[in-house]
Amino acid sequence: MSEVPSVTEQDFDQEVLQSELAVLVDFWAPWCGPCRAVAPVVEKVGADLAAKLKTVKCNVDESQALASKYGIRSIPSLLVFRGGEVIDSIVGFLPEAELKKRVEKVIS
């Protein structure tokens, strides 16, 4: 598995909103324990669904405007984008099988 790439306010539009694939964005912070717990799950689901899903992470401390724009009040928060729009949001930890099933449902 490869590490999930990061996005910032500078490249969010290009990497997420203009992506041909659906995009799973993991909003997180380094000091957040649950964020560290969900990271390998997000990485695995992203790897499993790589043919139809792009996976990125966004540090809310470094990209506060993005967190505010998308109403991120709790982390970890996972947003699924397609065609520049949020099509699903997941707050908190989900086990790998549940996360994969939920993401597959909205991107299929």
Backbone as JSON, one array per atom type, in Angstrom:
{
  "sequence": "MSEVPSVTEQDFDQEVLQSELAVLVDFWAPWCGPCRAVAPVVEKVGADLAAKLKTVKCNVDESQALASKYGIRSIPSLLVFRGGEVIDSIVGFLPEAELKKRVEKVIS",
  "N": [[0.84, -1.19, 0.0], [0.39, 2.25, -0.66], [1.22, 5.45, 0.7], [-1.41, 7.74, 1.46], [-1.9, 10.56, -0.55], [-1.56, 14.08, 0.26], [-3.76, 16.93, 0.2], [-4.12, 20.46, -0.28], [-5.35, 23.82, 0.29], [-4.41, 25.05, -1.98], [-4.27, 23.1, -4.05], [-6.67, 21.73, -4.0], [-9.02, 22.16, -5.62], [-8.15, 21.29, -8.18], [-7.22, 18.64, -7.64], [-9.37, 17.38, -6.36], [-12.06, 18.5, -6.87], [-12.05, 18.67, -9.66], [-11.48, 16.14, -10.47], [-11.55, 13.19, -12.48], [-12.29, 10.77, -11.42], [-14.31, 9.56, -8.64], [-13.72, 10.98, -5.41], [-12.33, 10.32, -2.29], [-12.02, 12.13, 0.55], [-10.07, 12.5, 3.34], [-10.45, 14.26, 6.11], [-8.37, 15.41, 8.58], [-6.17, 15.59, 11.51], [-2.85, 15.84, 12.86], [-2.71, 15.56, 15.66], [-4.9, 14.14, 16.4], [-6.17, 11.3, 17.74], [-8.23, 9.34, 16.91], [-8.15, 9.94, 14.18], [-5.67, 8.99, 13.4], [-6.18, 6.33, 13.81], [-8.1, 5.73, 11.86], [-6.75, 6.2, 9.51], [-5.14, 3.97, 8.32], [-7.26, 2.36, 7.49], [-8.64, 3.94, 5.66], [-6.6, 4.14, 3.78], [-6.38, 1.44, 2.94], [-8.98, 0.89, 1.91], [-8.97, 2.8, -0.12], [-6.9, 1.78, -1.72], [-8.01, -0.69, -2.46], [-10.17, 0.14, -4.0], [-9.06, 1.57, -6.05], [-9.33, 1.69, -8.84], [-11.67, 3.04, -9.36], [-11.78, 5.11, -7.58], [-10.27, 7.92, -6.11], [-8.07, 8.69, -3.5], [-7.43, 10.98, -0.94], [-5.88, 13.04, 1.62], [-6.6, 15.67, 3.97], [-5.19, 18.03, 5.94], [-6.66, 19.55, 8.6], [-5.69, 21.56, 10.23], [-3.83, 22.87, 8.66], [-5.32, 23.61, 6.5], [-7.57, 25.35, 7.06], [-9.58, 26.92, 5.89], [-10.72, 25.23, 3.97], [-11.75, 23.21, 5.63], [-13.66, 24.7, 6.99], [-15.28, 25.54, 4.83], [-16.45, 23.13, 4.03], [-17.83, 22.41, 6.27], [-16.6, 20.98, 8.36], [-16.67, 19.81, 11.49], [-16.06, 17.91, 13.3], [-13.41, 15.58, 13.63], [-12.02, 12.39, 12.78], [-13.31, 13.23, 9.55], [-14.81, 12.05, 6.69], [-15.26, 12.8, 3.37], [-16.99, 12.15, 0.39], [-16.52, 12.94, -2.91], [-17.94, 13.68, -6.1], [-17.83, 14.76, -9.37], [-17.3, 17.35, -8.48], [-19.02, 17.75, -6.36], [-20.18, 17.08, -3.02], [-21.03, 13.84, -2.24], [-21.37, 12.06, -0.21], [-20.92, 11.83, 3.34], [-18.96, 10.94, 6.12], [-18.57, 10.71, 9.49], [-16.2, 10.16, 11.97], [-14.91, 6.93, 13.07], [-15.08, 4.08, 11.0], [-15.27, 0.56, 10.62], [-13.18, -1.29, 8.31], [-14.63, -2.97, 6.4], [-17.23, -1.9, 6.53], [-16.8, 0.8, 5.79], [-15.81, 0.45, 3.2], [-18.03, -0.74, 1.93], [-19.93, 1.3, 2.16], [-18.73, 3.4, 0.69], [-18.47, 2.18, -1.84], [-21.15, 1.91, -2.5], [-22.01, 4.57, -2.97], [-20.38, 5.41, -5.06], [-20.81, 3.77, -7.16]],
  "CA": [[0.0, 0.0, 0.0], [1.13, 3.5, -0.69], [0.64, 6.46, 1.57], [-2.42, 8.58, 0.84], [-1.36, 11.9, -0.76], [-2.24, 15.19, 0.92], [-4.18, 18.07, -0.59], [-4.19, 21.72, 0.46], [-6.22, 24.8, -0.35], [-3.85, 25.4, -3.29], [-4.51, 22.1, -5.1], [-7.92, 21.02, -3.75], [-9.9, 22.21, -6.78], [-7.61, 20.44, -9.24], [-7.09, 17.23, -7.23], [-10.63, 16.82, -5.87], [-13.27, 18.96, -7.56], [-11.94, 18.45, -11.11], [-11.05, 14.76, -10.71], [-12.41, 12.32, -13.29], [-12.78, 9.73, -10.52], [-14.83, 9.97, -7.34], [-12.59, 11.23, -4.51], [-12.55, 10.21, -0.86], [-11.13, 13.06, 1.24], [-9.97, 12.26, 4.78], [-10.1, 15.47, 6.86], [-7.7, 14.89, 9.77], [-5.11, 16.41, 12.11], [-1.84, 14.95, 13.45], [-2.92, 15.38, 17.1], [-6.18, 13.45, 16.57], [-6.0, 9.85, 17.86], [-9.12, 8.61, 15.99], [-7.7, 10.16, 12.8], [-4.57, 8.05, 13.16], [-6.77, 4.98, 13.76], [-8.84, 5.53, 10.61], [-5.85, 6.36, 8.36], [-4.85, 2.74, 7.57], [-8.51, 1.86, 6.92], [-8.84, 4.77, 4.46], [-5.55, 3.73, 2.83], [-6.72, 0.11, 2.42], [-10.17, 1.03, 1.06], [-8.52, 3.52, -1.32], [-6.13, 0.85, -2.55], [-8.93, -1.69, -2.99], [-11.09, 0.75, -4.96], [-8.26, 2.52, -6.81], [-9.76, 1.79, -10.24], [-12.78, 3.99, -9.5], [-11.78, 6.07, -6.47], [-9.03, 8.58, -5.73], [-8.1, 8.93, -2.06], [-6.5, 12.01, -0.49], [-6.17, 13.53, 2.96], [-6.5, 17.11, 4.11], [-4.91, 18.41, 7.32], [-7.54, 20.68, 8.91], [-4.9, 22.64, 10.83], [-3.13, 23.57, 7.58], [-6.3, 24.03, 5.49], [-8.76, 25.71, 7.84], [-10.63, 27.44, 5.01], [-11.41, 24.07, 3.39], [-12.53, 22.58, 6.71], [-14.8, 25.57, 7.22], [-16.14, 25.5, 3.64], [-17.19, 21.87, 3.98], [-18.53, 22.2, 7.53], [-15.94, 19.96, 9.17], [-16.7, 20.19, 12.89], [-15.45, 16.79, 14.03], [-12.5, 14.78, 12.81], [-11.93, 12.36, 11.33], [-14.48, 13.33, 8.68], [-14.52, 11.59, 5.34], [-16.23, 13.27, 2.39], [-16.85, 11.57, -0.94], [-16.87, 13.91, -3.94], [-18.0, 13.25, -7.5], [-18.23, 15.89, -10.19], [-17.18, 18.58, -7.73], [-20.05, 17.82, -5.32], [-20.13, 16.09, -1.94], [-22.12, 12.87, -2.4], [-21.54, 11.35, 1.06], [-20.0, 12.24, 4.4], [-18.85, 9.96, 7.2], [-17.84, 11.3, 10.61], [-15.74, 9.15, 12.92], [-14.29, 5.68, 12.61], [-15.86, 2.93, 10.53], [-14.42, -0.58, 10.27], [-12.85, -1.36, 6.89], [-15.7, -3.54, 5.58], [-18.35, -0.94, 6.5], [-16.39, 1.96, 5.0], [-15.73, 0.04, 1.79], [-19.39, -0.95, 1.44], [-20.59, 2.61, 2.05], [-18.13, 4.15, -0.41], [-18.83, 1.5, -3.08], [-22.55, 2.19, -2.78], [-22.22, 5.92, -3.51], [-19.6, 5.68, -6.27], [-21.21, 2.84, -8.22]],
  "C": [[0.88, 1.24, 0.0], [0.44, 4.51, 0.22], [-0.32, 7.35, 0.79], [-1.84, 10.0, 0.67], [-2.2, 12.97, -0.06], [-2.66, 16.23, -0.11], [-4.26, 19.29, 0.32], [-5.17, 22.64, -0.26], [-5.73, 25.14, -1.76], [-4.2, 24.39, -4.39], [-5.83, 21.34, -4.95], [-8.83, 21.0, -4.98], [-9.44, 21.25, -7.88], [-7.66, 18.96, -8.85], [-8.43, 16.58, -6.87], [-11.81, 17.21, -6.76], [-13.24, 18.68, -9.05], [-11.53, 17.02, -11.46], [-12.07, 14.01, -11.58], [-13.04, 11.23, -12.42], [-13.5, 10.35, -9.33], [-13.62, 10.11, -6.41], [-13.06, 11.12, -3.06], [-11.52, 11.11, -0.18], [-11.22, 12.79, 2.74], [-9.52, 13.56, 5.43], [-9.6, 15.02, 8.23], [-6.77, 15.94, 10.36], [-4.14, 15.47, 12.81], [-2.07, 14.65, 14.93], [-4.16, 14.54, 17.41], [-5.98, 11.93, 16.57], [-6.91, 9.05, 16.93], [-8.73, 8.78, 14.52], [-6.58, 9.19, 12.46], [-5.11, 6.62, 13.07], [-7.46, 4.72, 12.42], [-7.92, 5.59, 9.38], [-5.54, 5.06, 7.62], [-6.1, 2.13, 6.91], [-8.8, 2.62, 5.62], [-7.84, 4.36, 3.37], [-5.91, 2.41, 2.16], [-7.93, 0.19, 1.49], [-9.8, 1.76, -0.24], [-7.75, 2.62, -2.27], [-7.04, -0.18, -3.21], [-9.81, -1.14, -4.11], [-10.38, 1.71, -5.93], [-8.71, 2.69, -8.26], [-10.87, 2.82, -10.42], [-12.84, 5.05, -8.41], [-10.37, 6.61, -6.24], [-9.15, 8.88, -4.24], [-7.03, 9.95, -1.69], [-6.83, 12.37, 0.96], [-5.89, 15.02, 3.04], [-6.34, 17.44, 5.6], [-5.71, 19.66, 7.65], [-6.8, 21.84, 9.56], [-4.23, 23.49, 9.76], [-4.09, 24.13, 6.53], [-7.62, 24.38, 6.17], [-9.9, 26.23, 6.97], [-11.42, 26.29, 4.37], [-12.28, 23.39, 4.44], [-13.79, 23.39, 6.97], [-15.8, 25.5, 6.05], [-17.01, 24.26, 3.61], [-17.8, 21.47, 5.33], [-17.92, 21.13, 8.4], [-15.89, 20.47, 10.61], [-16.07, 19.13, 13.78], [-14.52, 16.06, 13.08], [-12.28, 13.45, 13.52], [-13.3, 12.52, 10.66], [-14.04, 12.92, 7.28], [-15.62, 12.1, 4.42], [-15.94, 12.58, 1.06], [-17.37, 12.59, -1.94], [-17.0, 13.2, -5.28], [-18.52, 14.44, -8.3], [-18.22, 17.21, -9.44], [-18.17, 18.75, -6.59], [-19.82, 16.76, -4.26], [-21.31, 15.15, -2.12], [-22.31, 12.0, -1.16], [-20.56, 11.91, 2.07], [-20.1, 11.24, 5.55], [-18.03, 10.63, 8.29], [-17.48, 10.19, 11.59], [-15.21, 7.9, 12.25], [-15.33, 4.69, 12.13], [-14.89, 1.79, 10.26], [-14.26, -0.67, 8.75], [-14.01, -1.86, 6.02], [-16.88, -2.57, 5.44], [-18.01, 0.27, 5.63], [-16.38, 1.6, 3.52], [-17.13, -0.11, 1.19], [-20.1, 0.39, 1.21], [-20.05, 3.41, 0.86], [-18.52, 3.51, -1.75], [-20.26, 1.84, -3.49], [-22.73, 3.56, -3.44], [-21.43, 6.19, -4.79], [-19.99, 4.77, -7.43], [-22.32, 3.4, -9.09]]
}
